[in-house]
Amino acid sequence: MSIDFTFYREPLQHQFQNFERFCDTSIFALLWEMRVGKTKETLDIARYRIERGDIDALVVIPYPGSLKYPWIEELKKEWPPEFLAKTKTLVWVSGKTNQPKYKPYALSLRSHDGPIVVTINCEAIVGNSPAAKYFNWLAAKRRIMLVADESSWMASWSKRTQRMLAFSRHPNVIVKAILDGTPCEEGVSELFFPTQFLRLGLLGYPTAGAFRARYVEYEEEDVLDPHTGDVMYRRPIRKQRHGPGGRVLSEYQIFKGYRNLDELYEKLQPFSSRILRNEITDSPPKTYQSRFFELTS
């Protein structure tokens, strides 16, 4: 760390170690299991970067949309009162924030003298939406740390993924982070677009297809020469997904397994951290409480 920094709430050992590791980097990935402290870590790094003068805005884009409210609540726990006093916050609510009653406050954030924290649910940024326009309008004057929370929502080439990748290329997006407790819930392919958000080609492959070809195996079949019967090459077996009336909706390859995972792990190491809840030794134990209620007939 290049400046003195005092934590408002003391971090646990793993949080302090990873704070030192990522506080000065332009990209990082916290692939921590639930209840390991991703939010605190991110807020501490954001305040550090604000105090150092690198950024003056934190924008968090989570999934599901309900997570946009807890981020603002967590500020009160992790940032000192004197820092909060000069910070403006905004939770973007589609169909409301852009209305005449609320719009002046939203517009005031760009010219605010102190830090700002904005949360926008990922569904709101699709296309040329008011939320997408607002982010670009903010970014024209603000230096932003942009965070994708539960970043698996970027796992496929969707409209919201495309918009997020466009956001990431804005010159005033100084720091980028992805947070996800289950980054490979449906396979390693889920890592490609979130890491593309951090930096294009970060894992060494320009397209999702090239990435899958390296790390995912599919069932294959021989293609024979029609004249000699010799094997010319092998190709993936494709099956069809049908809809009502037998109409073909799509085709898909049959998954077989993964390969080269040690290589992928090594590529992830420089910018990511993976911690499970049972690896934390200095955290209070989980507590459970029973709730009883009567079922209706």
C-alpha positions in Angstrom: 0.0 0.0 0.0 1.3 3.4 -0.9 -0.7 5.5 1.6 -1.7 5.0 5.3 -5.0 3.3 5.5 -7.0 2.5 8.6 -9.8 -0.1 8.5 -13.0 1.1 10.1 -13.9 -2.5 11.0 -10.9 -4.9 11.4 -10.7 -7.4 8.6 -10.2 -11.2 9.2 -6.8 -12.6 8.3 -7.8 -13.7 4.8 -9.4 -10.3 4.1 -6.3 -8.5 5.2 -4.0 -10.7 3.1 -6.1 -10.3 0.0 -6.5 -6.5 0.6 -2.7 -6.2 0.4 -2.7 -8.3 -2.7 -5.4 -6.5 -4.7 -5.6 -3.0 -3.3 -3.3 -1.5 -5.9 -4.3 -3.6 -8.9 -6.6 -2.6 -11.8 -8.4 -5.9 -11.9 -9.3 -8.6 -9.4 -11.7 -11.5 -8.8 -13.0 -12.6 -5.4 -14.3 -16.1 -6.0 -15.2 -16.5 -2.3 -17.9 -18.7 -1.0 -21.0 -17.1 0.6 -20.3 -15.6 4.1 -16.6 -15.2 3.5 -16.7 -11.4 3.2 -16.5 -10.3 -0.4 -18.6 -7.2 0.2 -16.4 -5.9 3.0 -13.2 -6.6 1.0 -14.6 -4.7 -2.0 -15.7 -1.7 0.0 -12.4 -1.5 1.8 -10.5 -1.6 -1.5 -12.9 1.1 -3.0 -12.3 3.4 0.0 -8.6 2.9 -0.2 -8.6 3.8 -3.9 -10.8 6.8 -3.3 -8.5 8.1 -0.5 -5.5 7.5 -2.8 -7.2 9.6 -5.5 -7.4 6.9 -8.2 -11.2 6.8 -8.3 -14.1 8.9 -7.0 -17.0 6.5 -7.7 -18.0 2.9 -7.0 -20.6 1.3 -9.3 -21.9 -2.1 -8.4 -24.0 -4.2 -10.8 -25.3 -7.3 -9.1 -27.6 -10.2 -9.7 -30.3 -10.7 -8.5 -31.5 -7.1 -8.5 -32.4 -7.3 -4.8 -28.7 -7.3 -4.0 -28.4 -3.6 -5.0 -29.9 -2.6 -1.6 -27.6 -4.5 0.8 -24.5 -2.8 -0.8 -25.7 0.6 0.4 -26.5 -0.8 3.9 -23.0 -2.4 4.1 -21.4 1.0 3.6 -22.6 2.1 7.1 -20.7 -0.9 8.6 -17.5 -0.6 6.6 -16.9 3.2 6.0 -16.2 5.7 8.8 -19.0 8.2 9.6 -16.9 11.1 8.4 -16.3 9.4 5.1 -20.0 8.5 4.7 -20.9 12.1 5.4 -19.3 13.3 2.2 -20.5 10.3 0.2 -23.7 10.3 -2.0 -25.4 7.0 -2.8 -28.0 6.0 -5.4 -29.9 2.7 -5.9 -31.1 2.7 -9.5 -34.8 1.7 -9.7 -36.0 1.2 -13.2 -39.1 3.2 -14.0 -38.5 5.5 -10.9 -35.0 7.0 -10.8 -35.6 8.6 -14.3 -38.8 10.3 -13.2 -38.9 14.1 -12.7 -39.3 13.6 -8.9 -36.1 11.6 -8.5 -34.0 12.6 -11.5 -32.5 15.8 -10.1 -30.8 13.9 -7.3 -29.5 11.3 -9.7 -28.1 14.1 -11.9 -26.5 15.8 -8.9 -24.1 12.8 -8.3 -21.9 13.6 -11.3 -20.9 17.1 -10.0 -20.9 16.1 -6.3 -17.6 17.1 -4.6 -17.2 13.8 -2.7 -17.3 10.1 -3.5 -20.4 8.4 -4.9 -21.7 4.8 -4.7 -24.3 3.6 -7.3 -25.9 0.2 -7.6 -27.7 -0.9 -10.7 -29.3 -4.3 -11.2 -27.9 -6.0 -14.3 -31.3 -6.4 -16.0 -31.6 -2.6 -16.2 -28.5 -2.1 -18.3 -29.7 -4.0 -21.4 -29.6 -2.1 -24.7 -29.8 1.7 -24.8 -31.7 1.8 -21.5 -31.9 4.8 -19.2 -29.6 3.0 -16.7 -27.0 2.3 -19.4 -27.2 6.0 -20.6 -26.8 7.1 -17.0 -23.7 5.0 -16.4 -22.1 6.4 -19.5 -23.1 9.9 -18.5 -21.5 9.4 -15.1 -18.4 7.8 -16.5 -17.8 10.9 -18.7 -16.9 12.9 -15.5 -16.2 10.3 -12.9 -13.3 7.8 -12.4 -15.0 4.5 -11.6 -14.4 1.2 -9.9 -16.9 -1.1 -11.6 -17.9 -4.3 -9.8 -19.9 -7.2 -11.2 -21.5 -9.0 -8.2 -22.4 -12.7 -8.6 -20.7 -12.3 -12.0 -22.0 -15.6 -13.4 -24.9 -13.5 -14.8 -22.3 -12.7 -17.5 -21.6 -16.4 -18.2 -23.4 -16.3 -21.6 -23.3 -14.0 -24.6 -26.4 -12.1 -23.6 -27.4 -8.4 -24.1 -26.5 -7.6 -20.6 -23.1 -9.2 -21.0 -22.5 -7.2 -24.1 -23.4 -4.0 -22.3 -21.1 -4.8 -19.4 -18.2 -5.5 -21.7 -18.9 -2.1 -23.3 -18.9 -0.4 -19.9 -15.5 -2.1 -19.1 -13.8 -0.5 -22.1 -14.7 3.1 -21.0 -11.4 5.0 -20.3 -12.7 6.3 -17.0 -13.3 2.8 -15.6 -10.1 2.5 -13.6 -10.7 -0.6 -11.5 -12.7 -3.7 -12.3 -13.7 -6.5 -10.1 -15.8 -9.7 -10.3 -17.3 -11.3 -7.2 -18.8 -14.8 -7.3 -19.2 -17.5 -4.7 -20.1 -20.2 -7.3 -18.0 -19.2 -10.3 -18.2 -22.6 -12.1 -21.6 -23.8 -11.0 -22.4 -25.0 -14.5 -18.9 -25.6 -15.7 -15.6 -23.7 -16.4 -17.2 -22.1 -19.5 -18.8 -19.6 -17.0 -15.4 -18.0 -16.4 -14.8 -16.8 -20.0 -17.0 -13.6 -20.2 -16.5 -12.5 -16.6 -12.8 -12.5 -17.2 -13.3 -10.8 -20.6 -14.9 -8.0 -18.6 -11.8 -7.7 -16.5 -9.5 -7.6 -19.5 -10.1 -8.8 -23.1 -8.1 -11.9 -23.7 -7.1 -12.3 -20.1 -7.1 -16.1 -20.2 -5.4 -16.2 -23.6 -8.3 -16.8 -25.9 -10.2 -14.3 -28.0 -13.5 -16.2 -28.3 -15.7 -18.4 -26.0 -15.4 -21.2 -28.7 -11.6 -21.2 -28.5 -11.8 -21.2 -24.7 -14.1 -24.2 -24.6 -12.1 -26.1 -27.2 -9.1 -25.9 -24.8 -10.8 -26.8 -21.6 -14.0 -28.7 -22.4 -14.4 -32.1 -24.1 -17.4 -33.2 -26.0 -18.5 -36.6 -27.3 -17.1 -37.2 -30.8 -17.8 -39.4 -33.8 -15.7 -40.6 -36.8 -16.4 -39.1 -40.2 -15.6 -41.7 -42.9 -14.5 -41.2 -46.4 -17.6 -42.2 -48.5 -15.3 -43.9 -51.1 -12.7 -45.8 -49.0 -14.4 -46.0 -45.7 -11.3 -44.6 -43.9 -11.6 -42.2 -41.0 -11.1 -38.7 -42.3 -11.5 -36.8 -39.0 -13.6 -36.7 -35.9 -16.4 -34.2 -35.1 -18.5 -33.4 -32.0 -21.8 -35.3 -31.8 -24.7 -32.8 -32.0 -28.2 -33.4 -30.7 -31.3 -31.4 -31.4 -33.6 -29.7 -28.9 -37.2 -29.9 -30.1 -40.2 -27.8 -29.3 -44.0 -28.3 -29.9 -44.8 -30.2 -33.0 -41.3 -31.5 -33.3 -39.9 -28.1 -34.4 -36.1 -27.9 -34.0 -35.3 -25.2 -31.5 -31.5 -25.6 -31.3 -28.6 -28.0 -31.4 -26.1 -28.8 -28.7 -23.0 -30.8 -28.2 -22.9 -33.7 -25.7 -20.6 -32.9 -22.7 -17.9 -35.4 -21.9 -15.6 -33.8 -19.4 -12.8 -31.2 -18.8 -9.2 -31.0 -19.6 -6.1 -28.8 -19.0 -7.6 -27.6 -15.7 -4.2 -27.2 -14.1 -3.3 -24.8 -16.8 -6.5 -22.9 -16.3 -5.9 -22.7 -12.6 -2.4 -21.2 -13.1 -3.9 -18.6 -15.5 -6.4 -17.6 -12.8 -4.0 -17.3 -10.0 -2.4 -13.8 -10.7 -5.7 -11.9 -10.4 -8.1 -14.1 -8.4 -8.7 -15.6 -5.0 -10.8 -18.6 -4.1 -11.7 -19.1 -0.5 -14.3 -21.6 1.0 -16.2 -21.0 4.2 -14.7 -24.0 5.9 -11.2 -22.6 5.3 -11.8 -19.6 7.6 -10.4 -20.3 11.1 -10.8 -16.8 12.7 -14.4 -16.2 11.8 -17.3 -16.8 14.3 -19.0 -20.1 13.7 -22.3 -20.3 11.8 -25.3 -20.1 14.0 -28.6 -21.8 13.4 -32.0 -20.9 14.7 -35.2 -23.1 14.5 -38.4 -21.5 13.3 -41.8 -23.2 13.8 -45.0 -22.3 12.0 -48.4 -23.8 11.4 -49.3 -24.9 7.9 -52.7 -24.1 6.5 -55.1 -26.9 5.5 
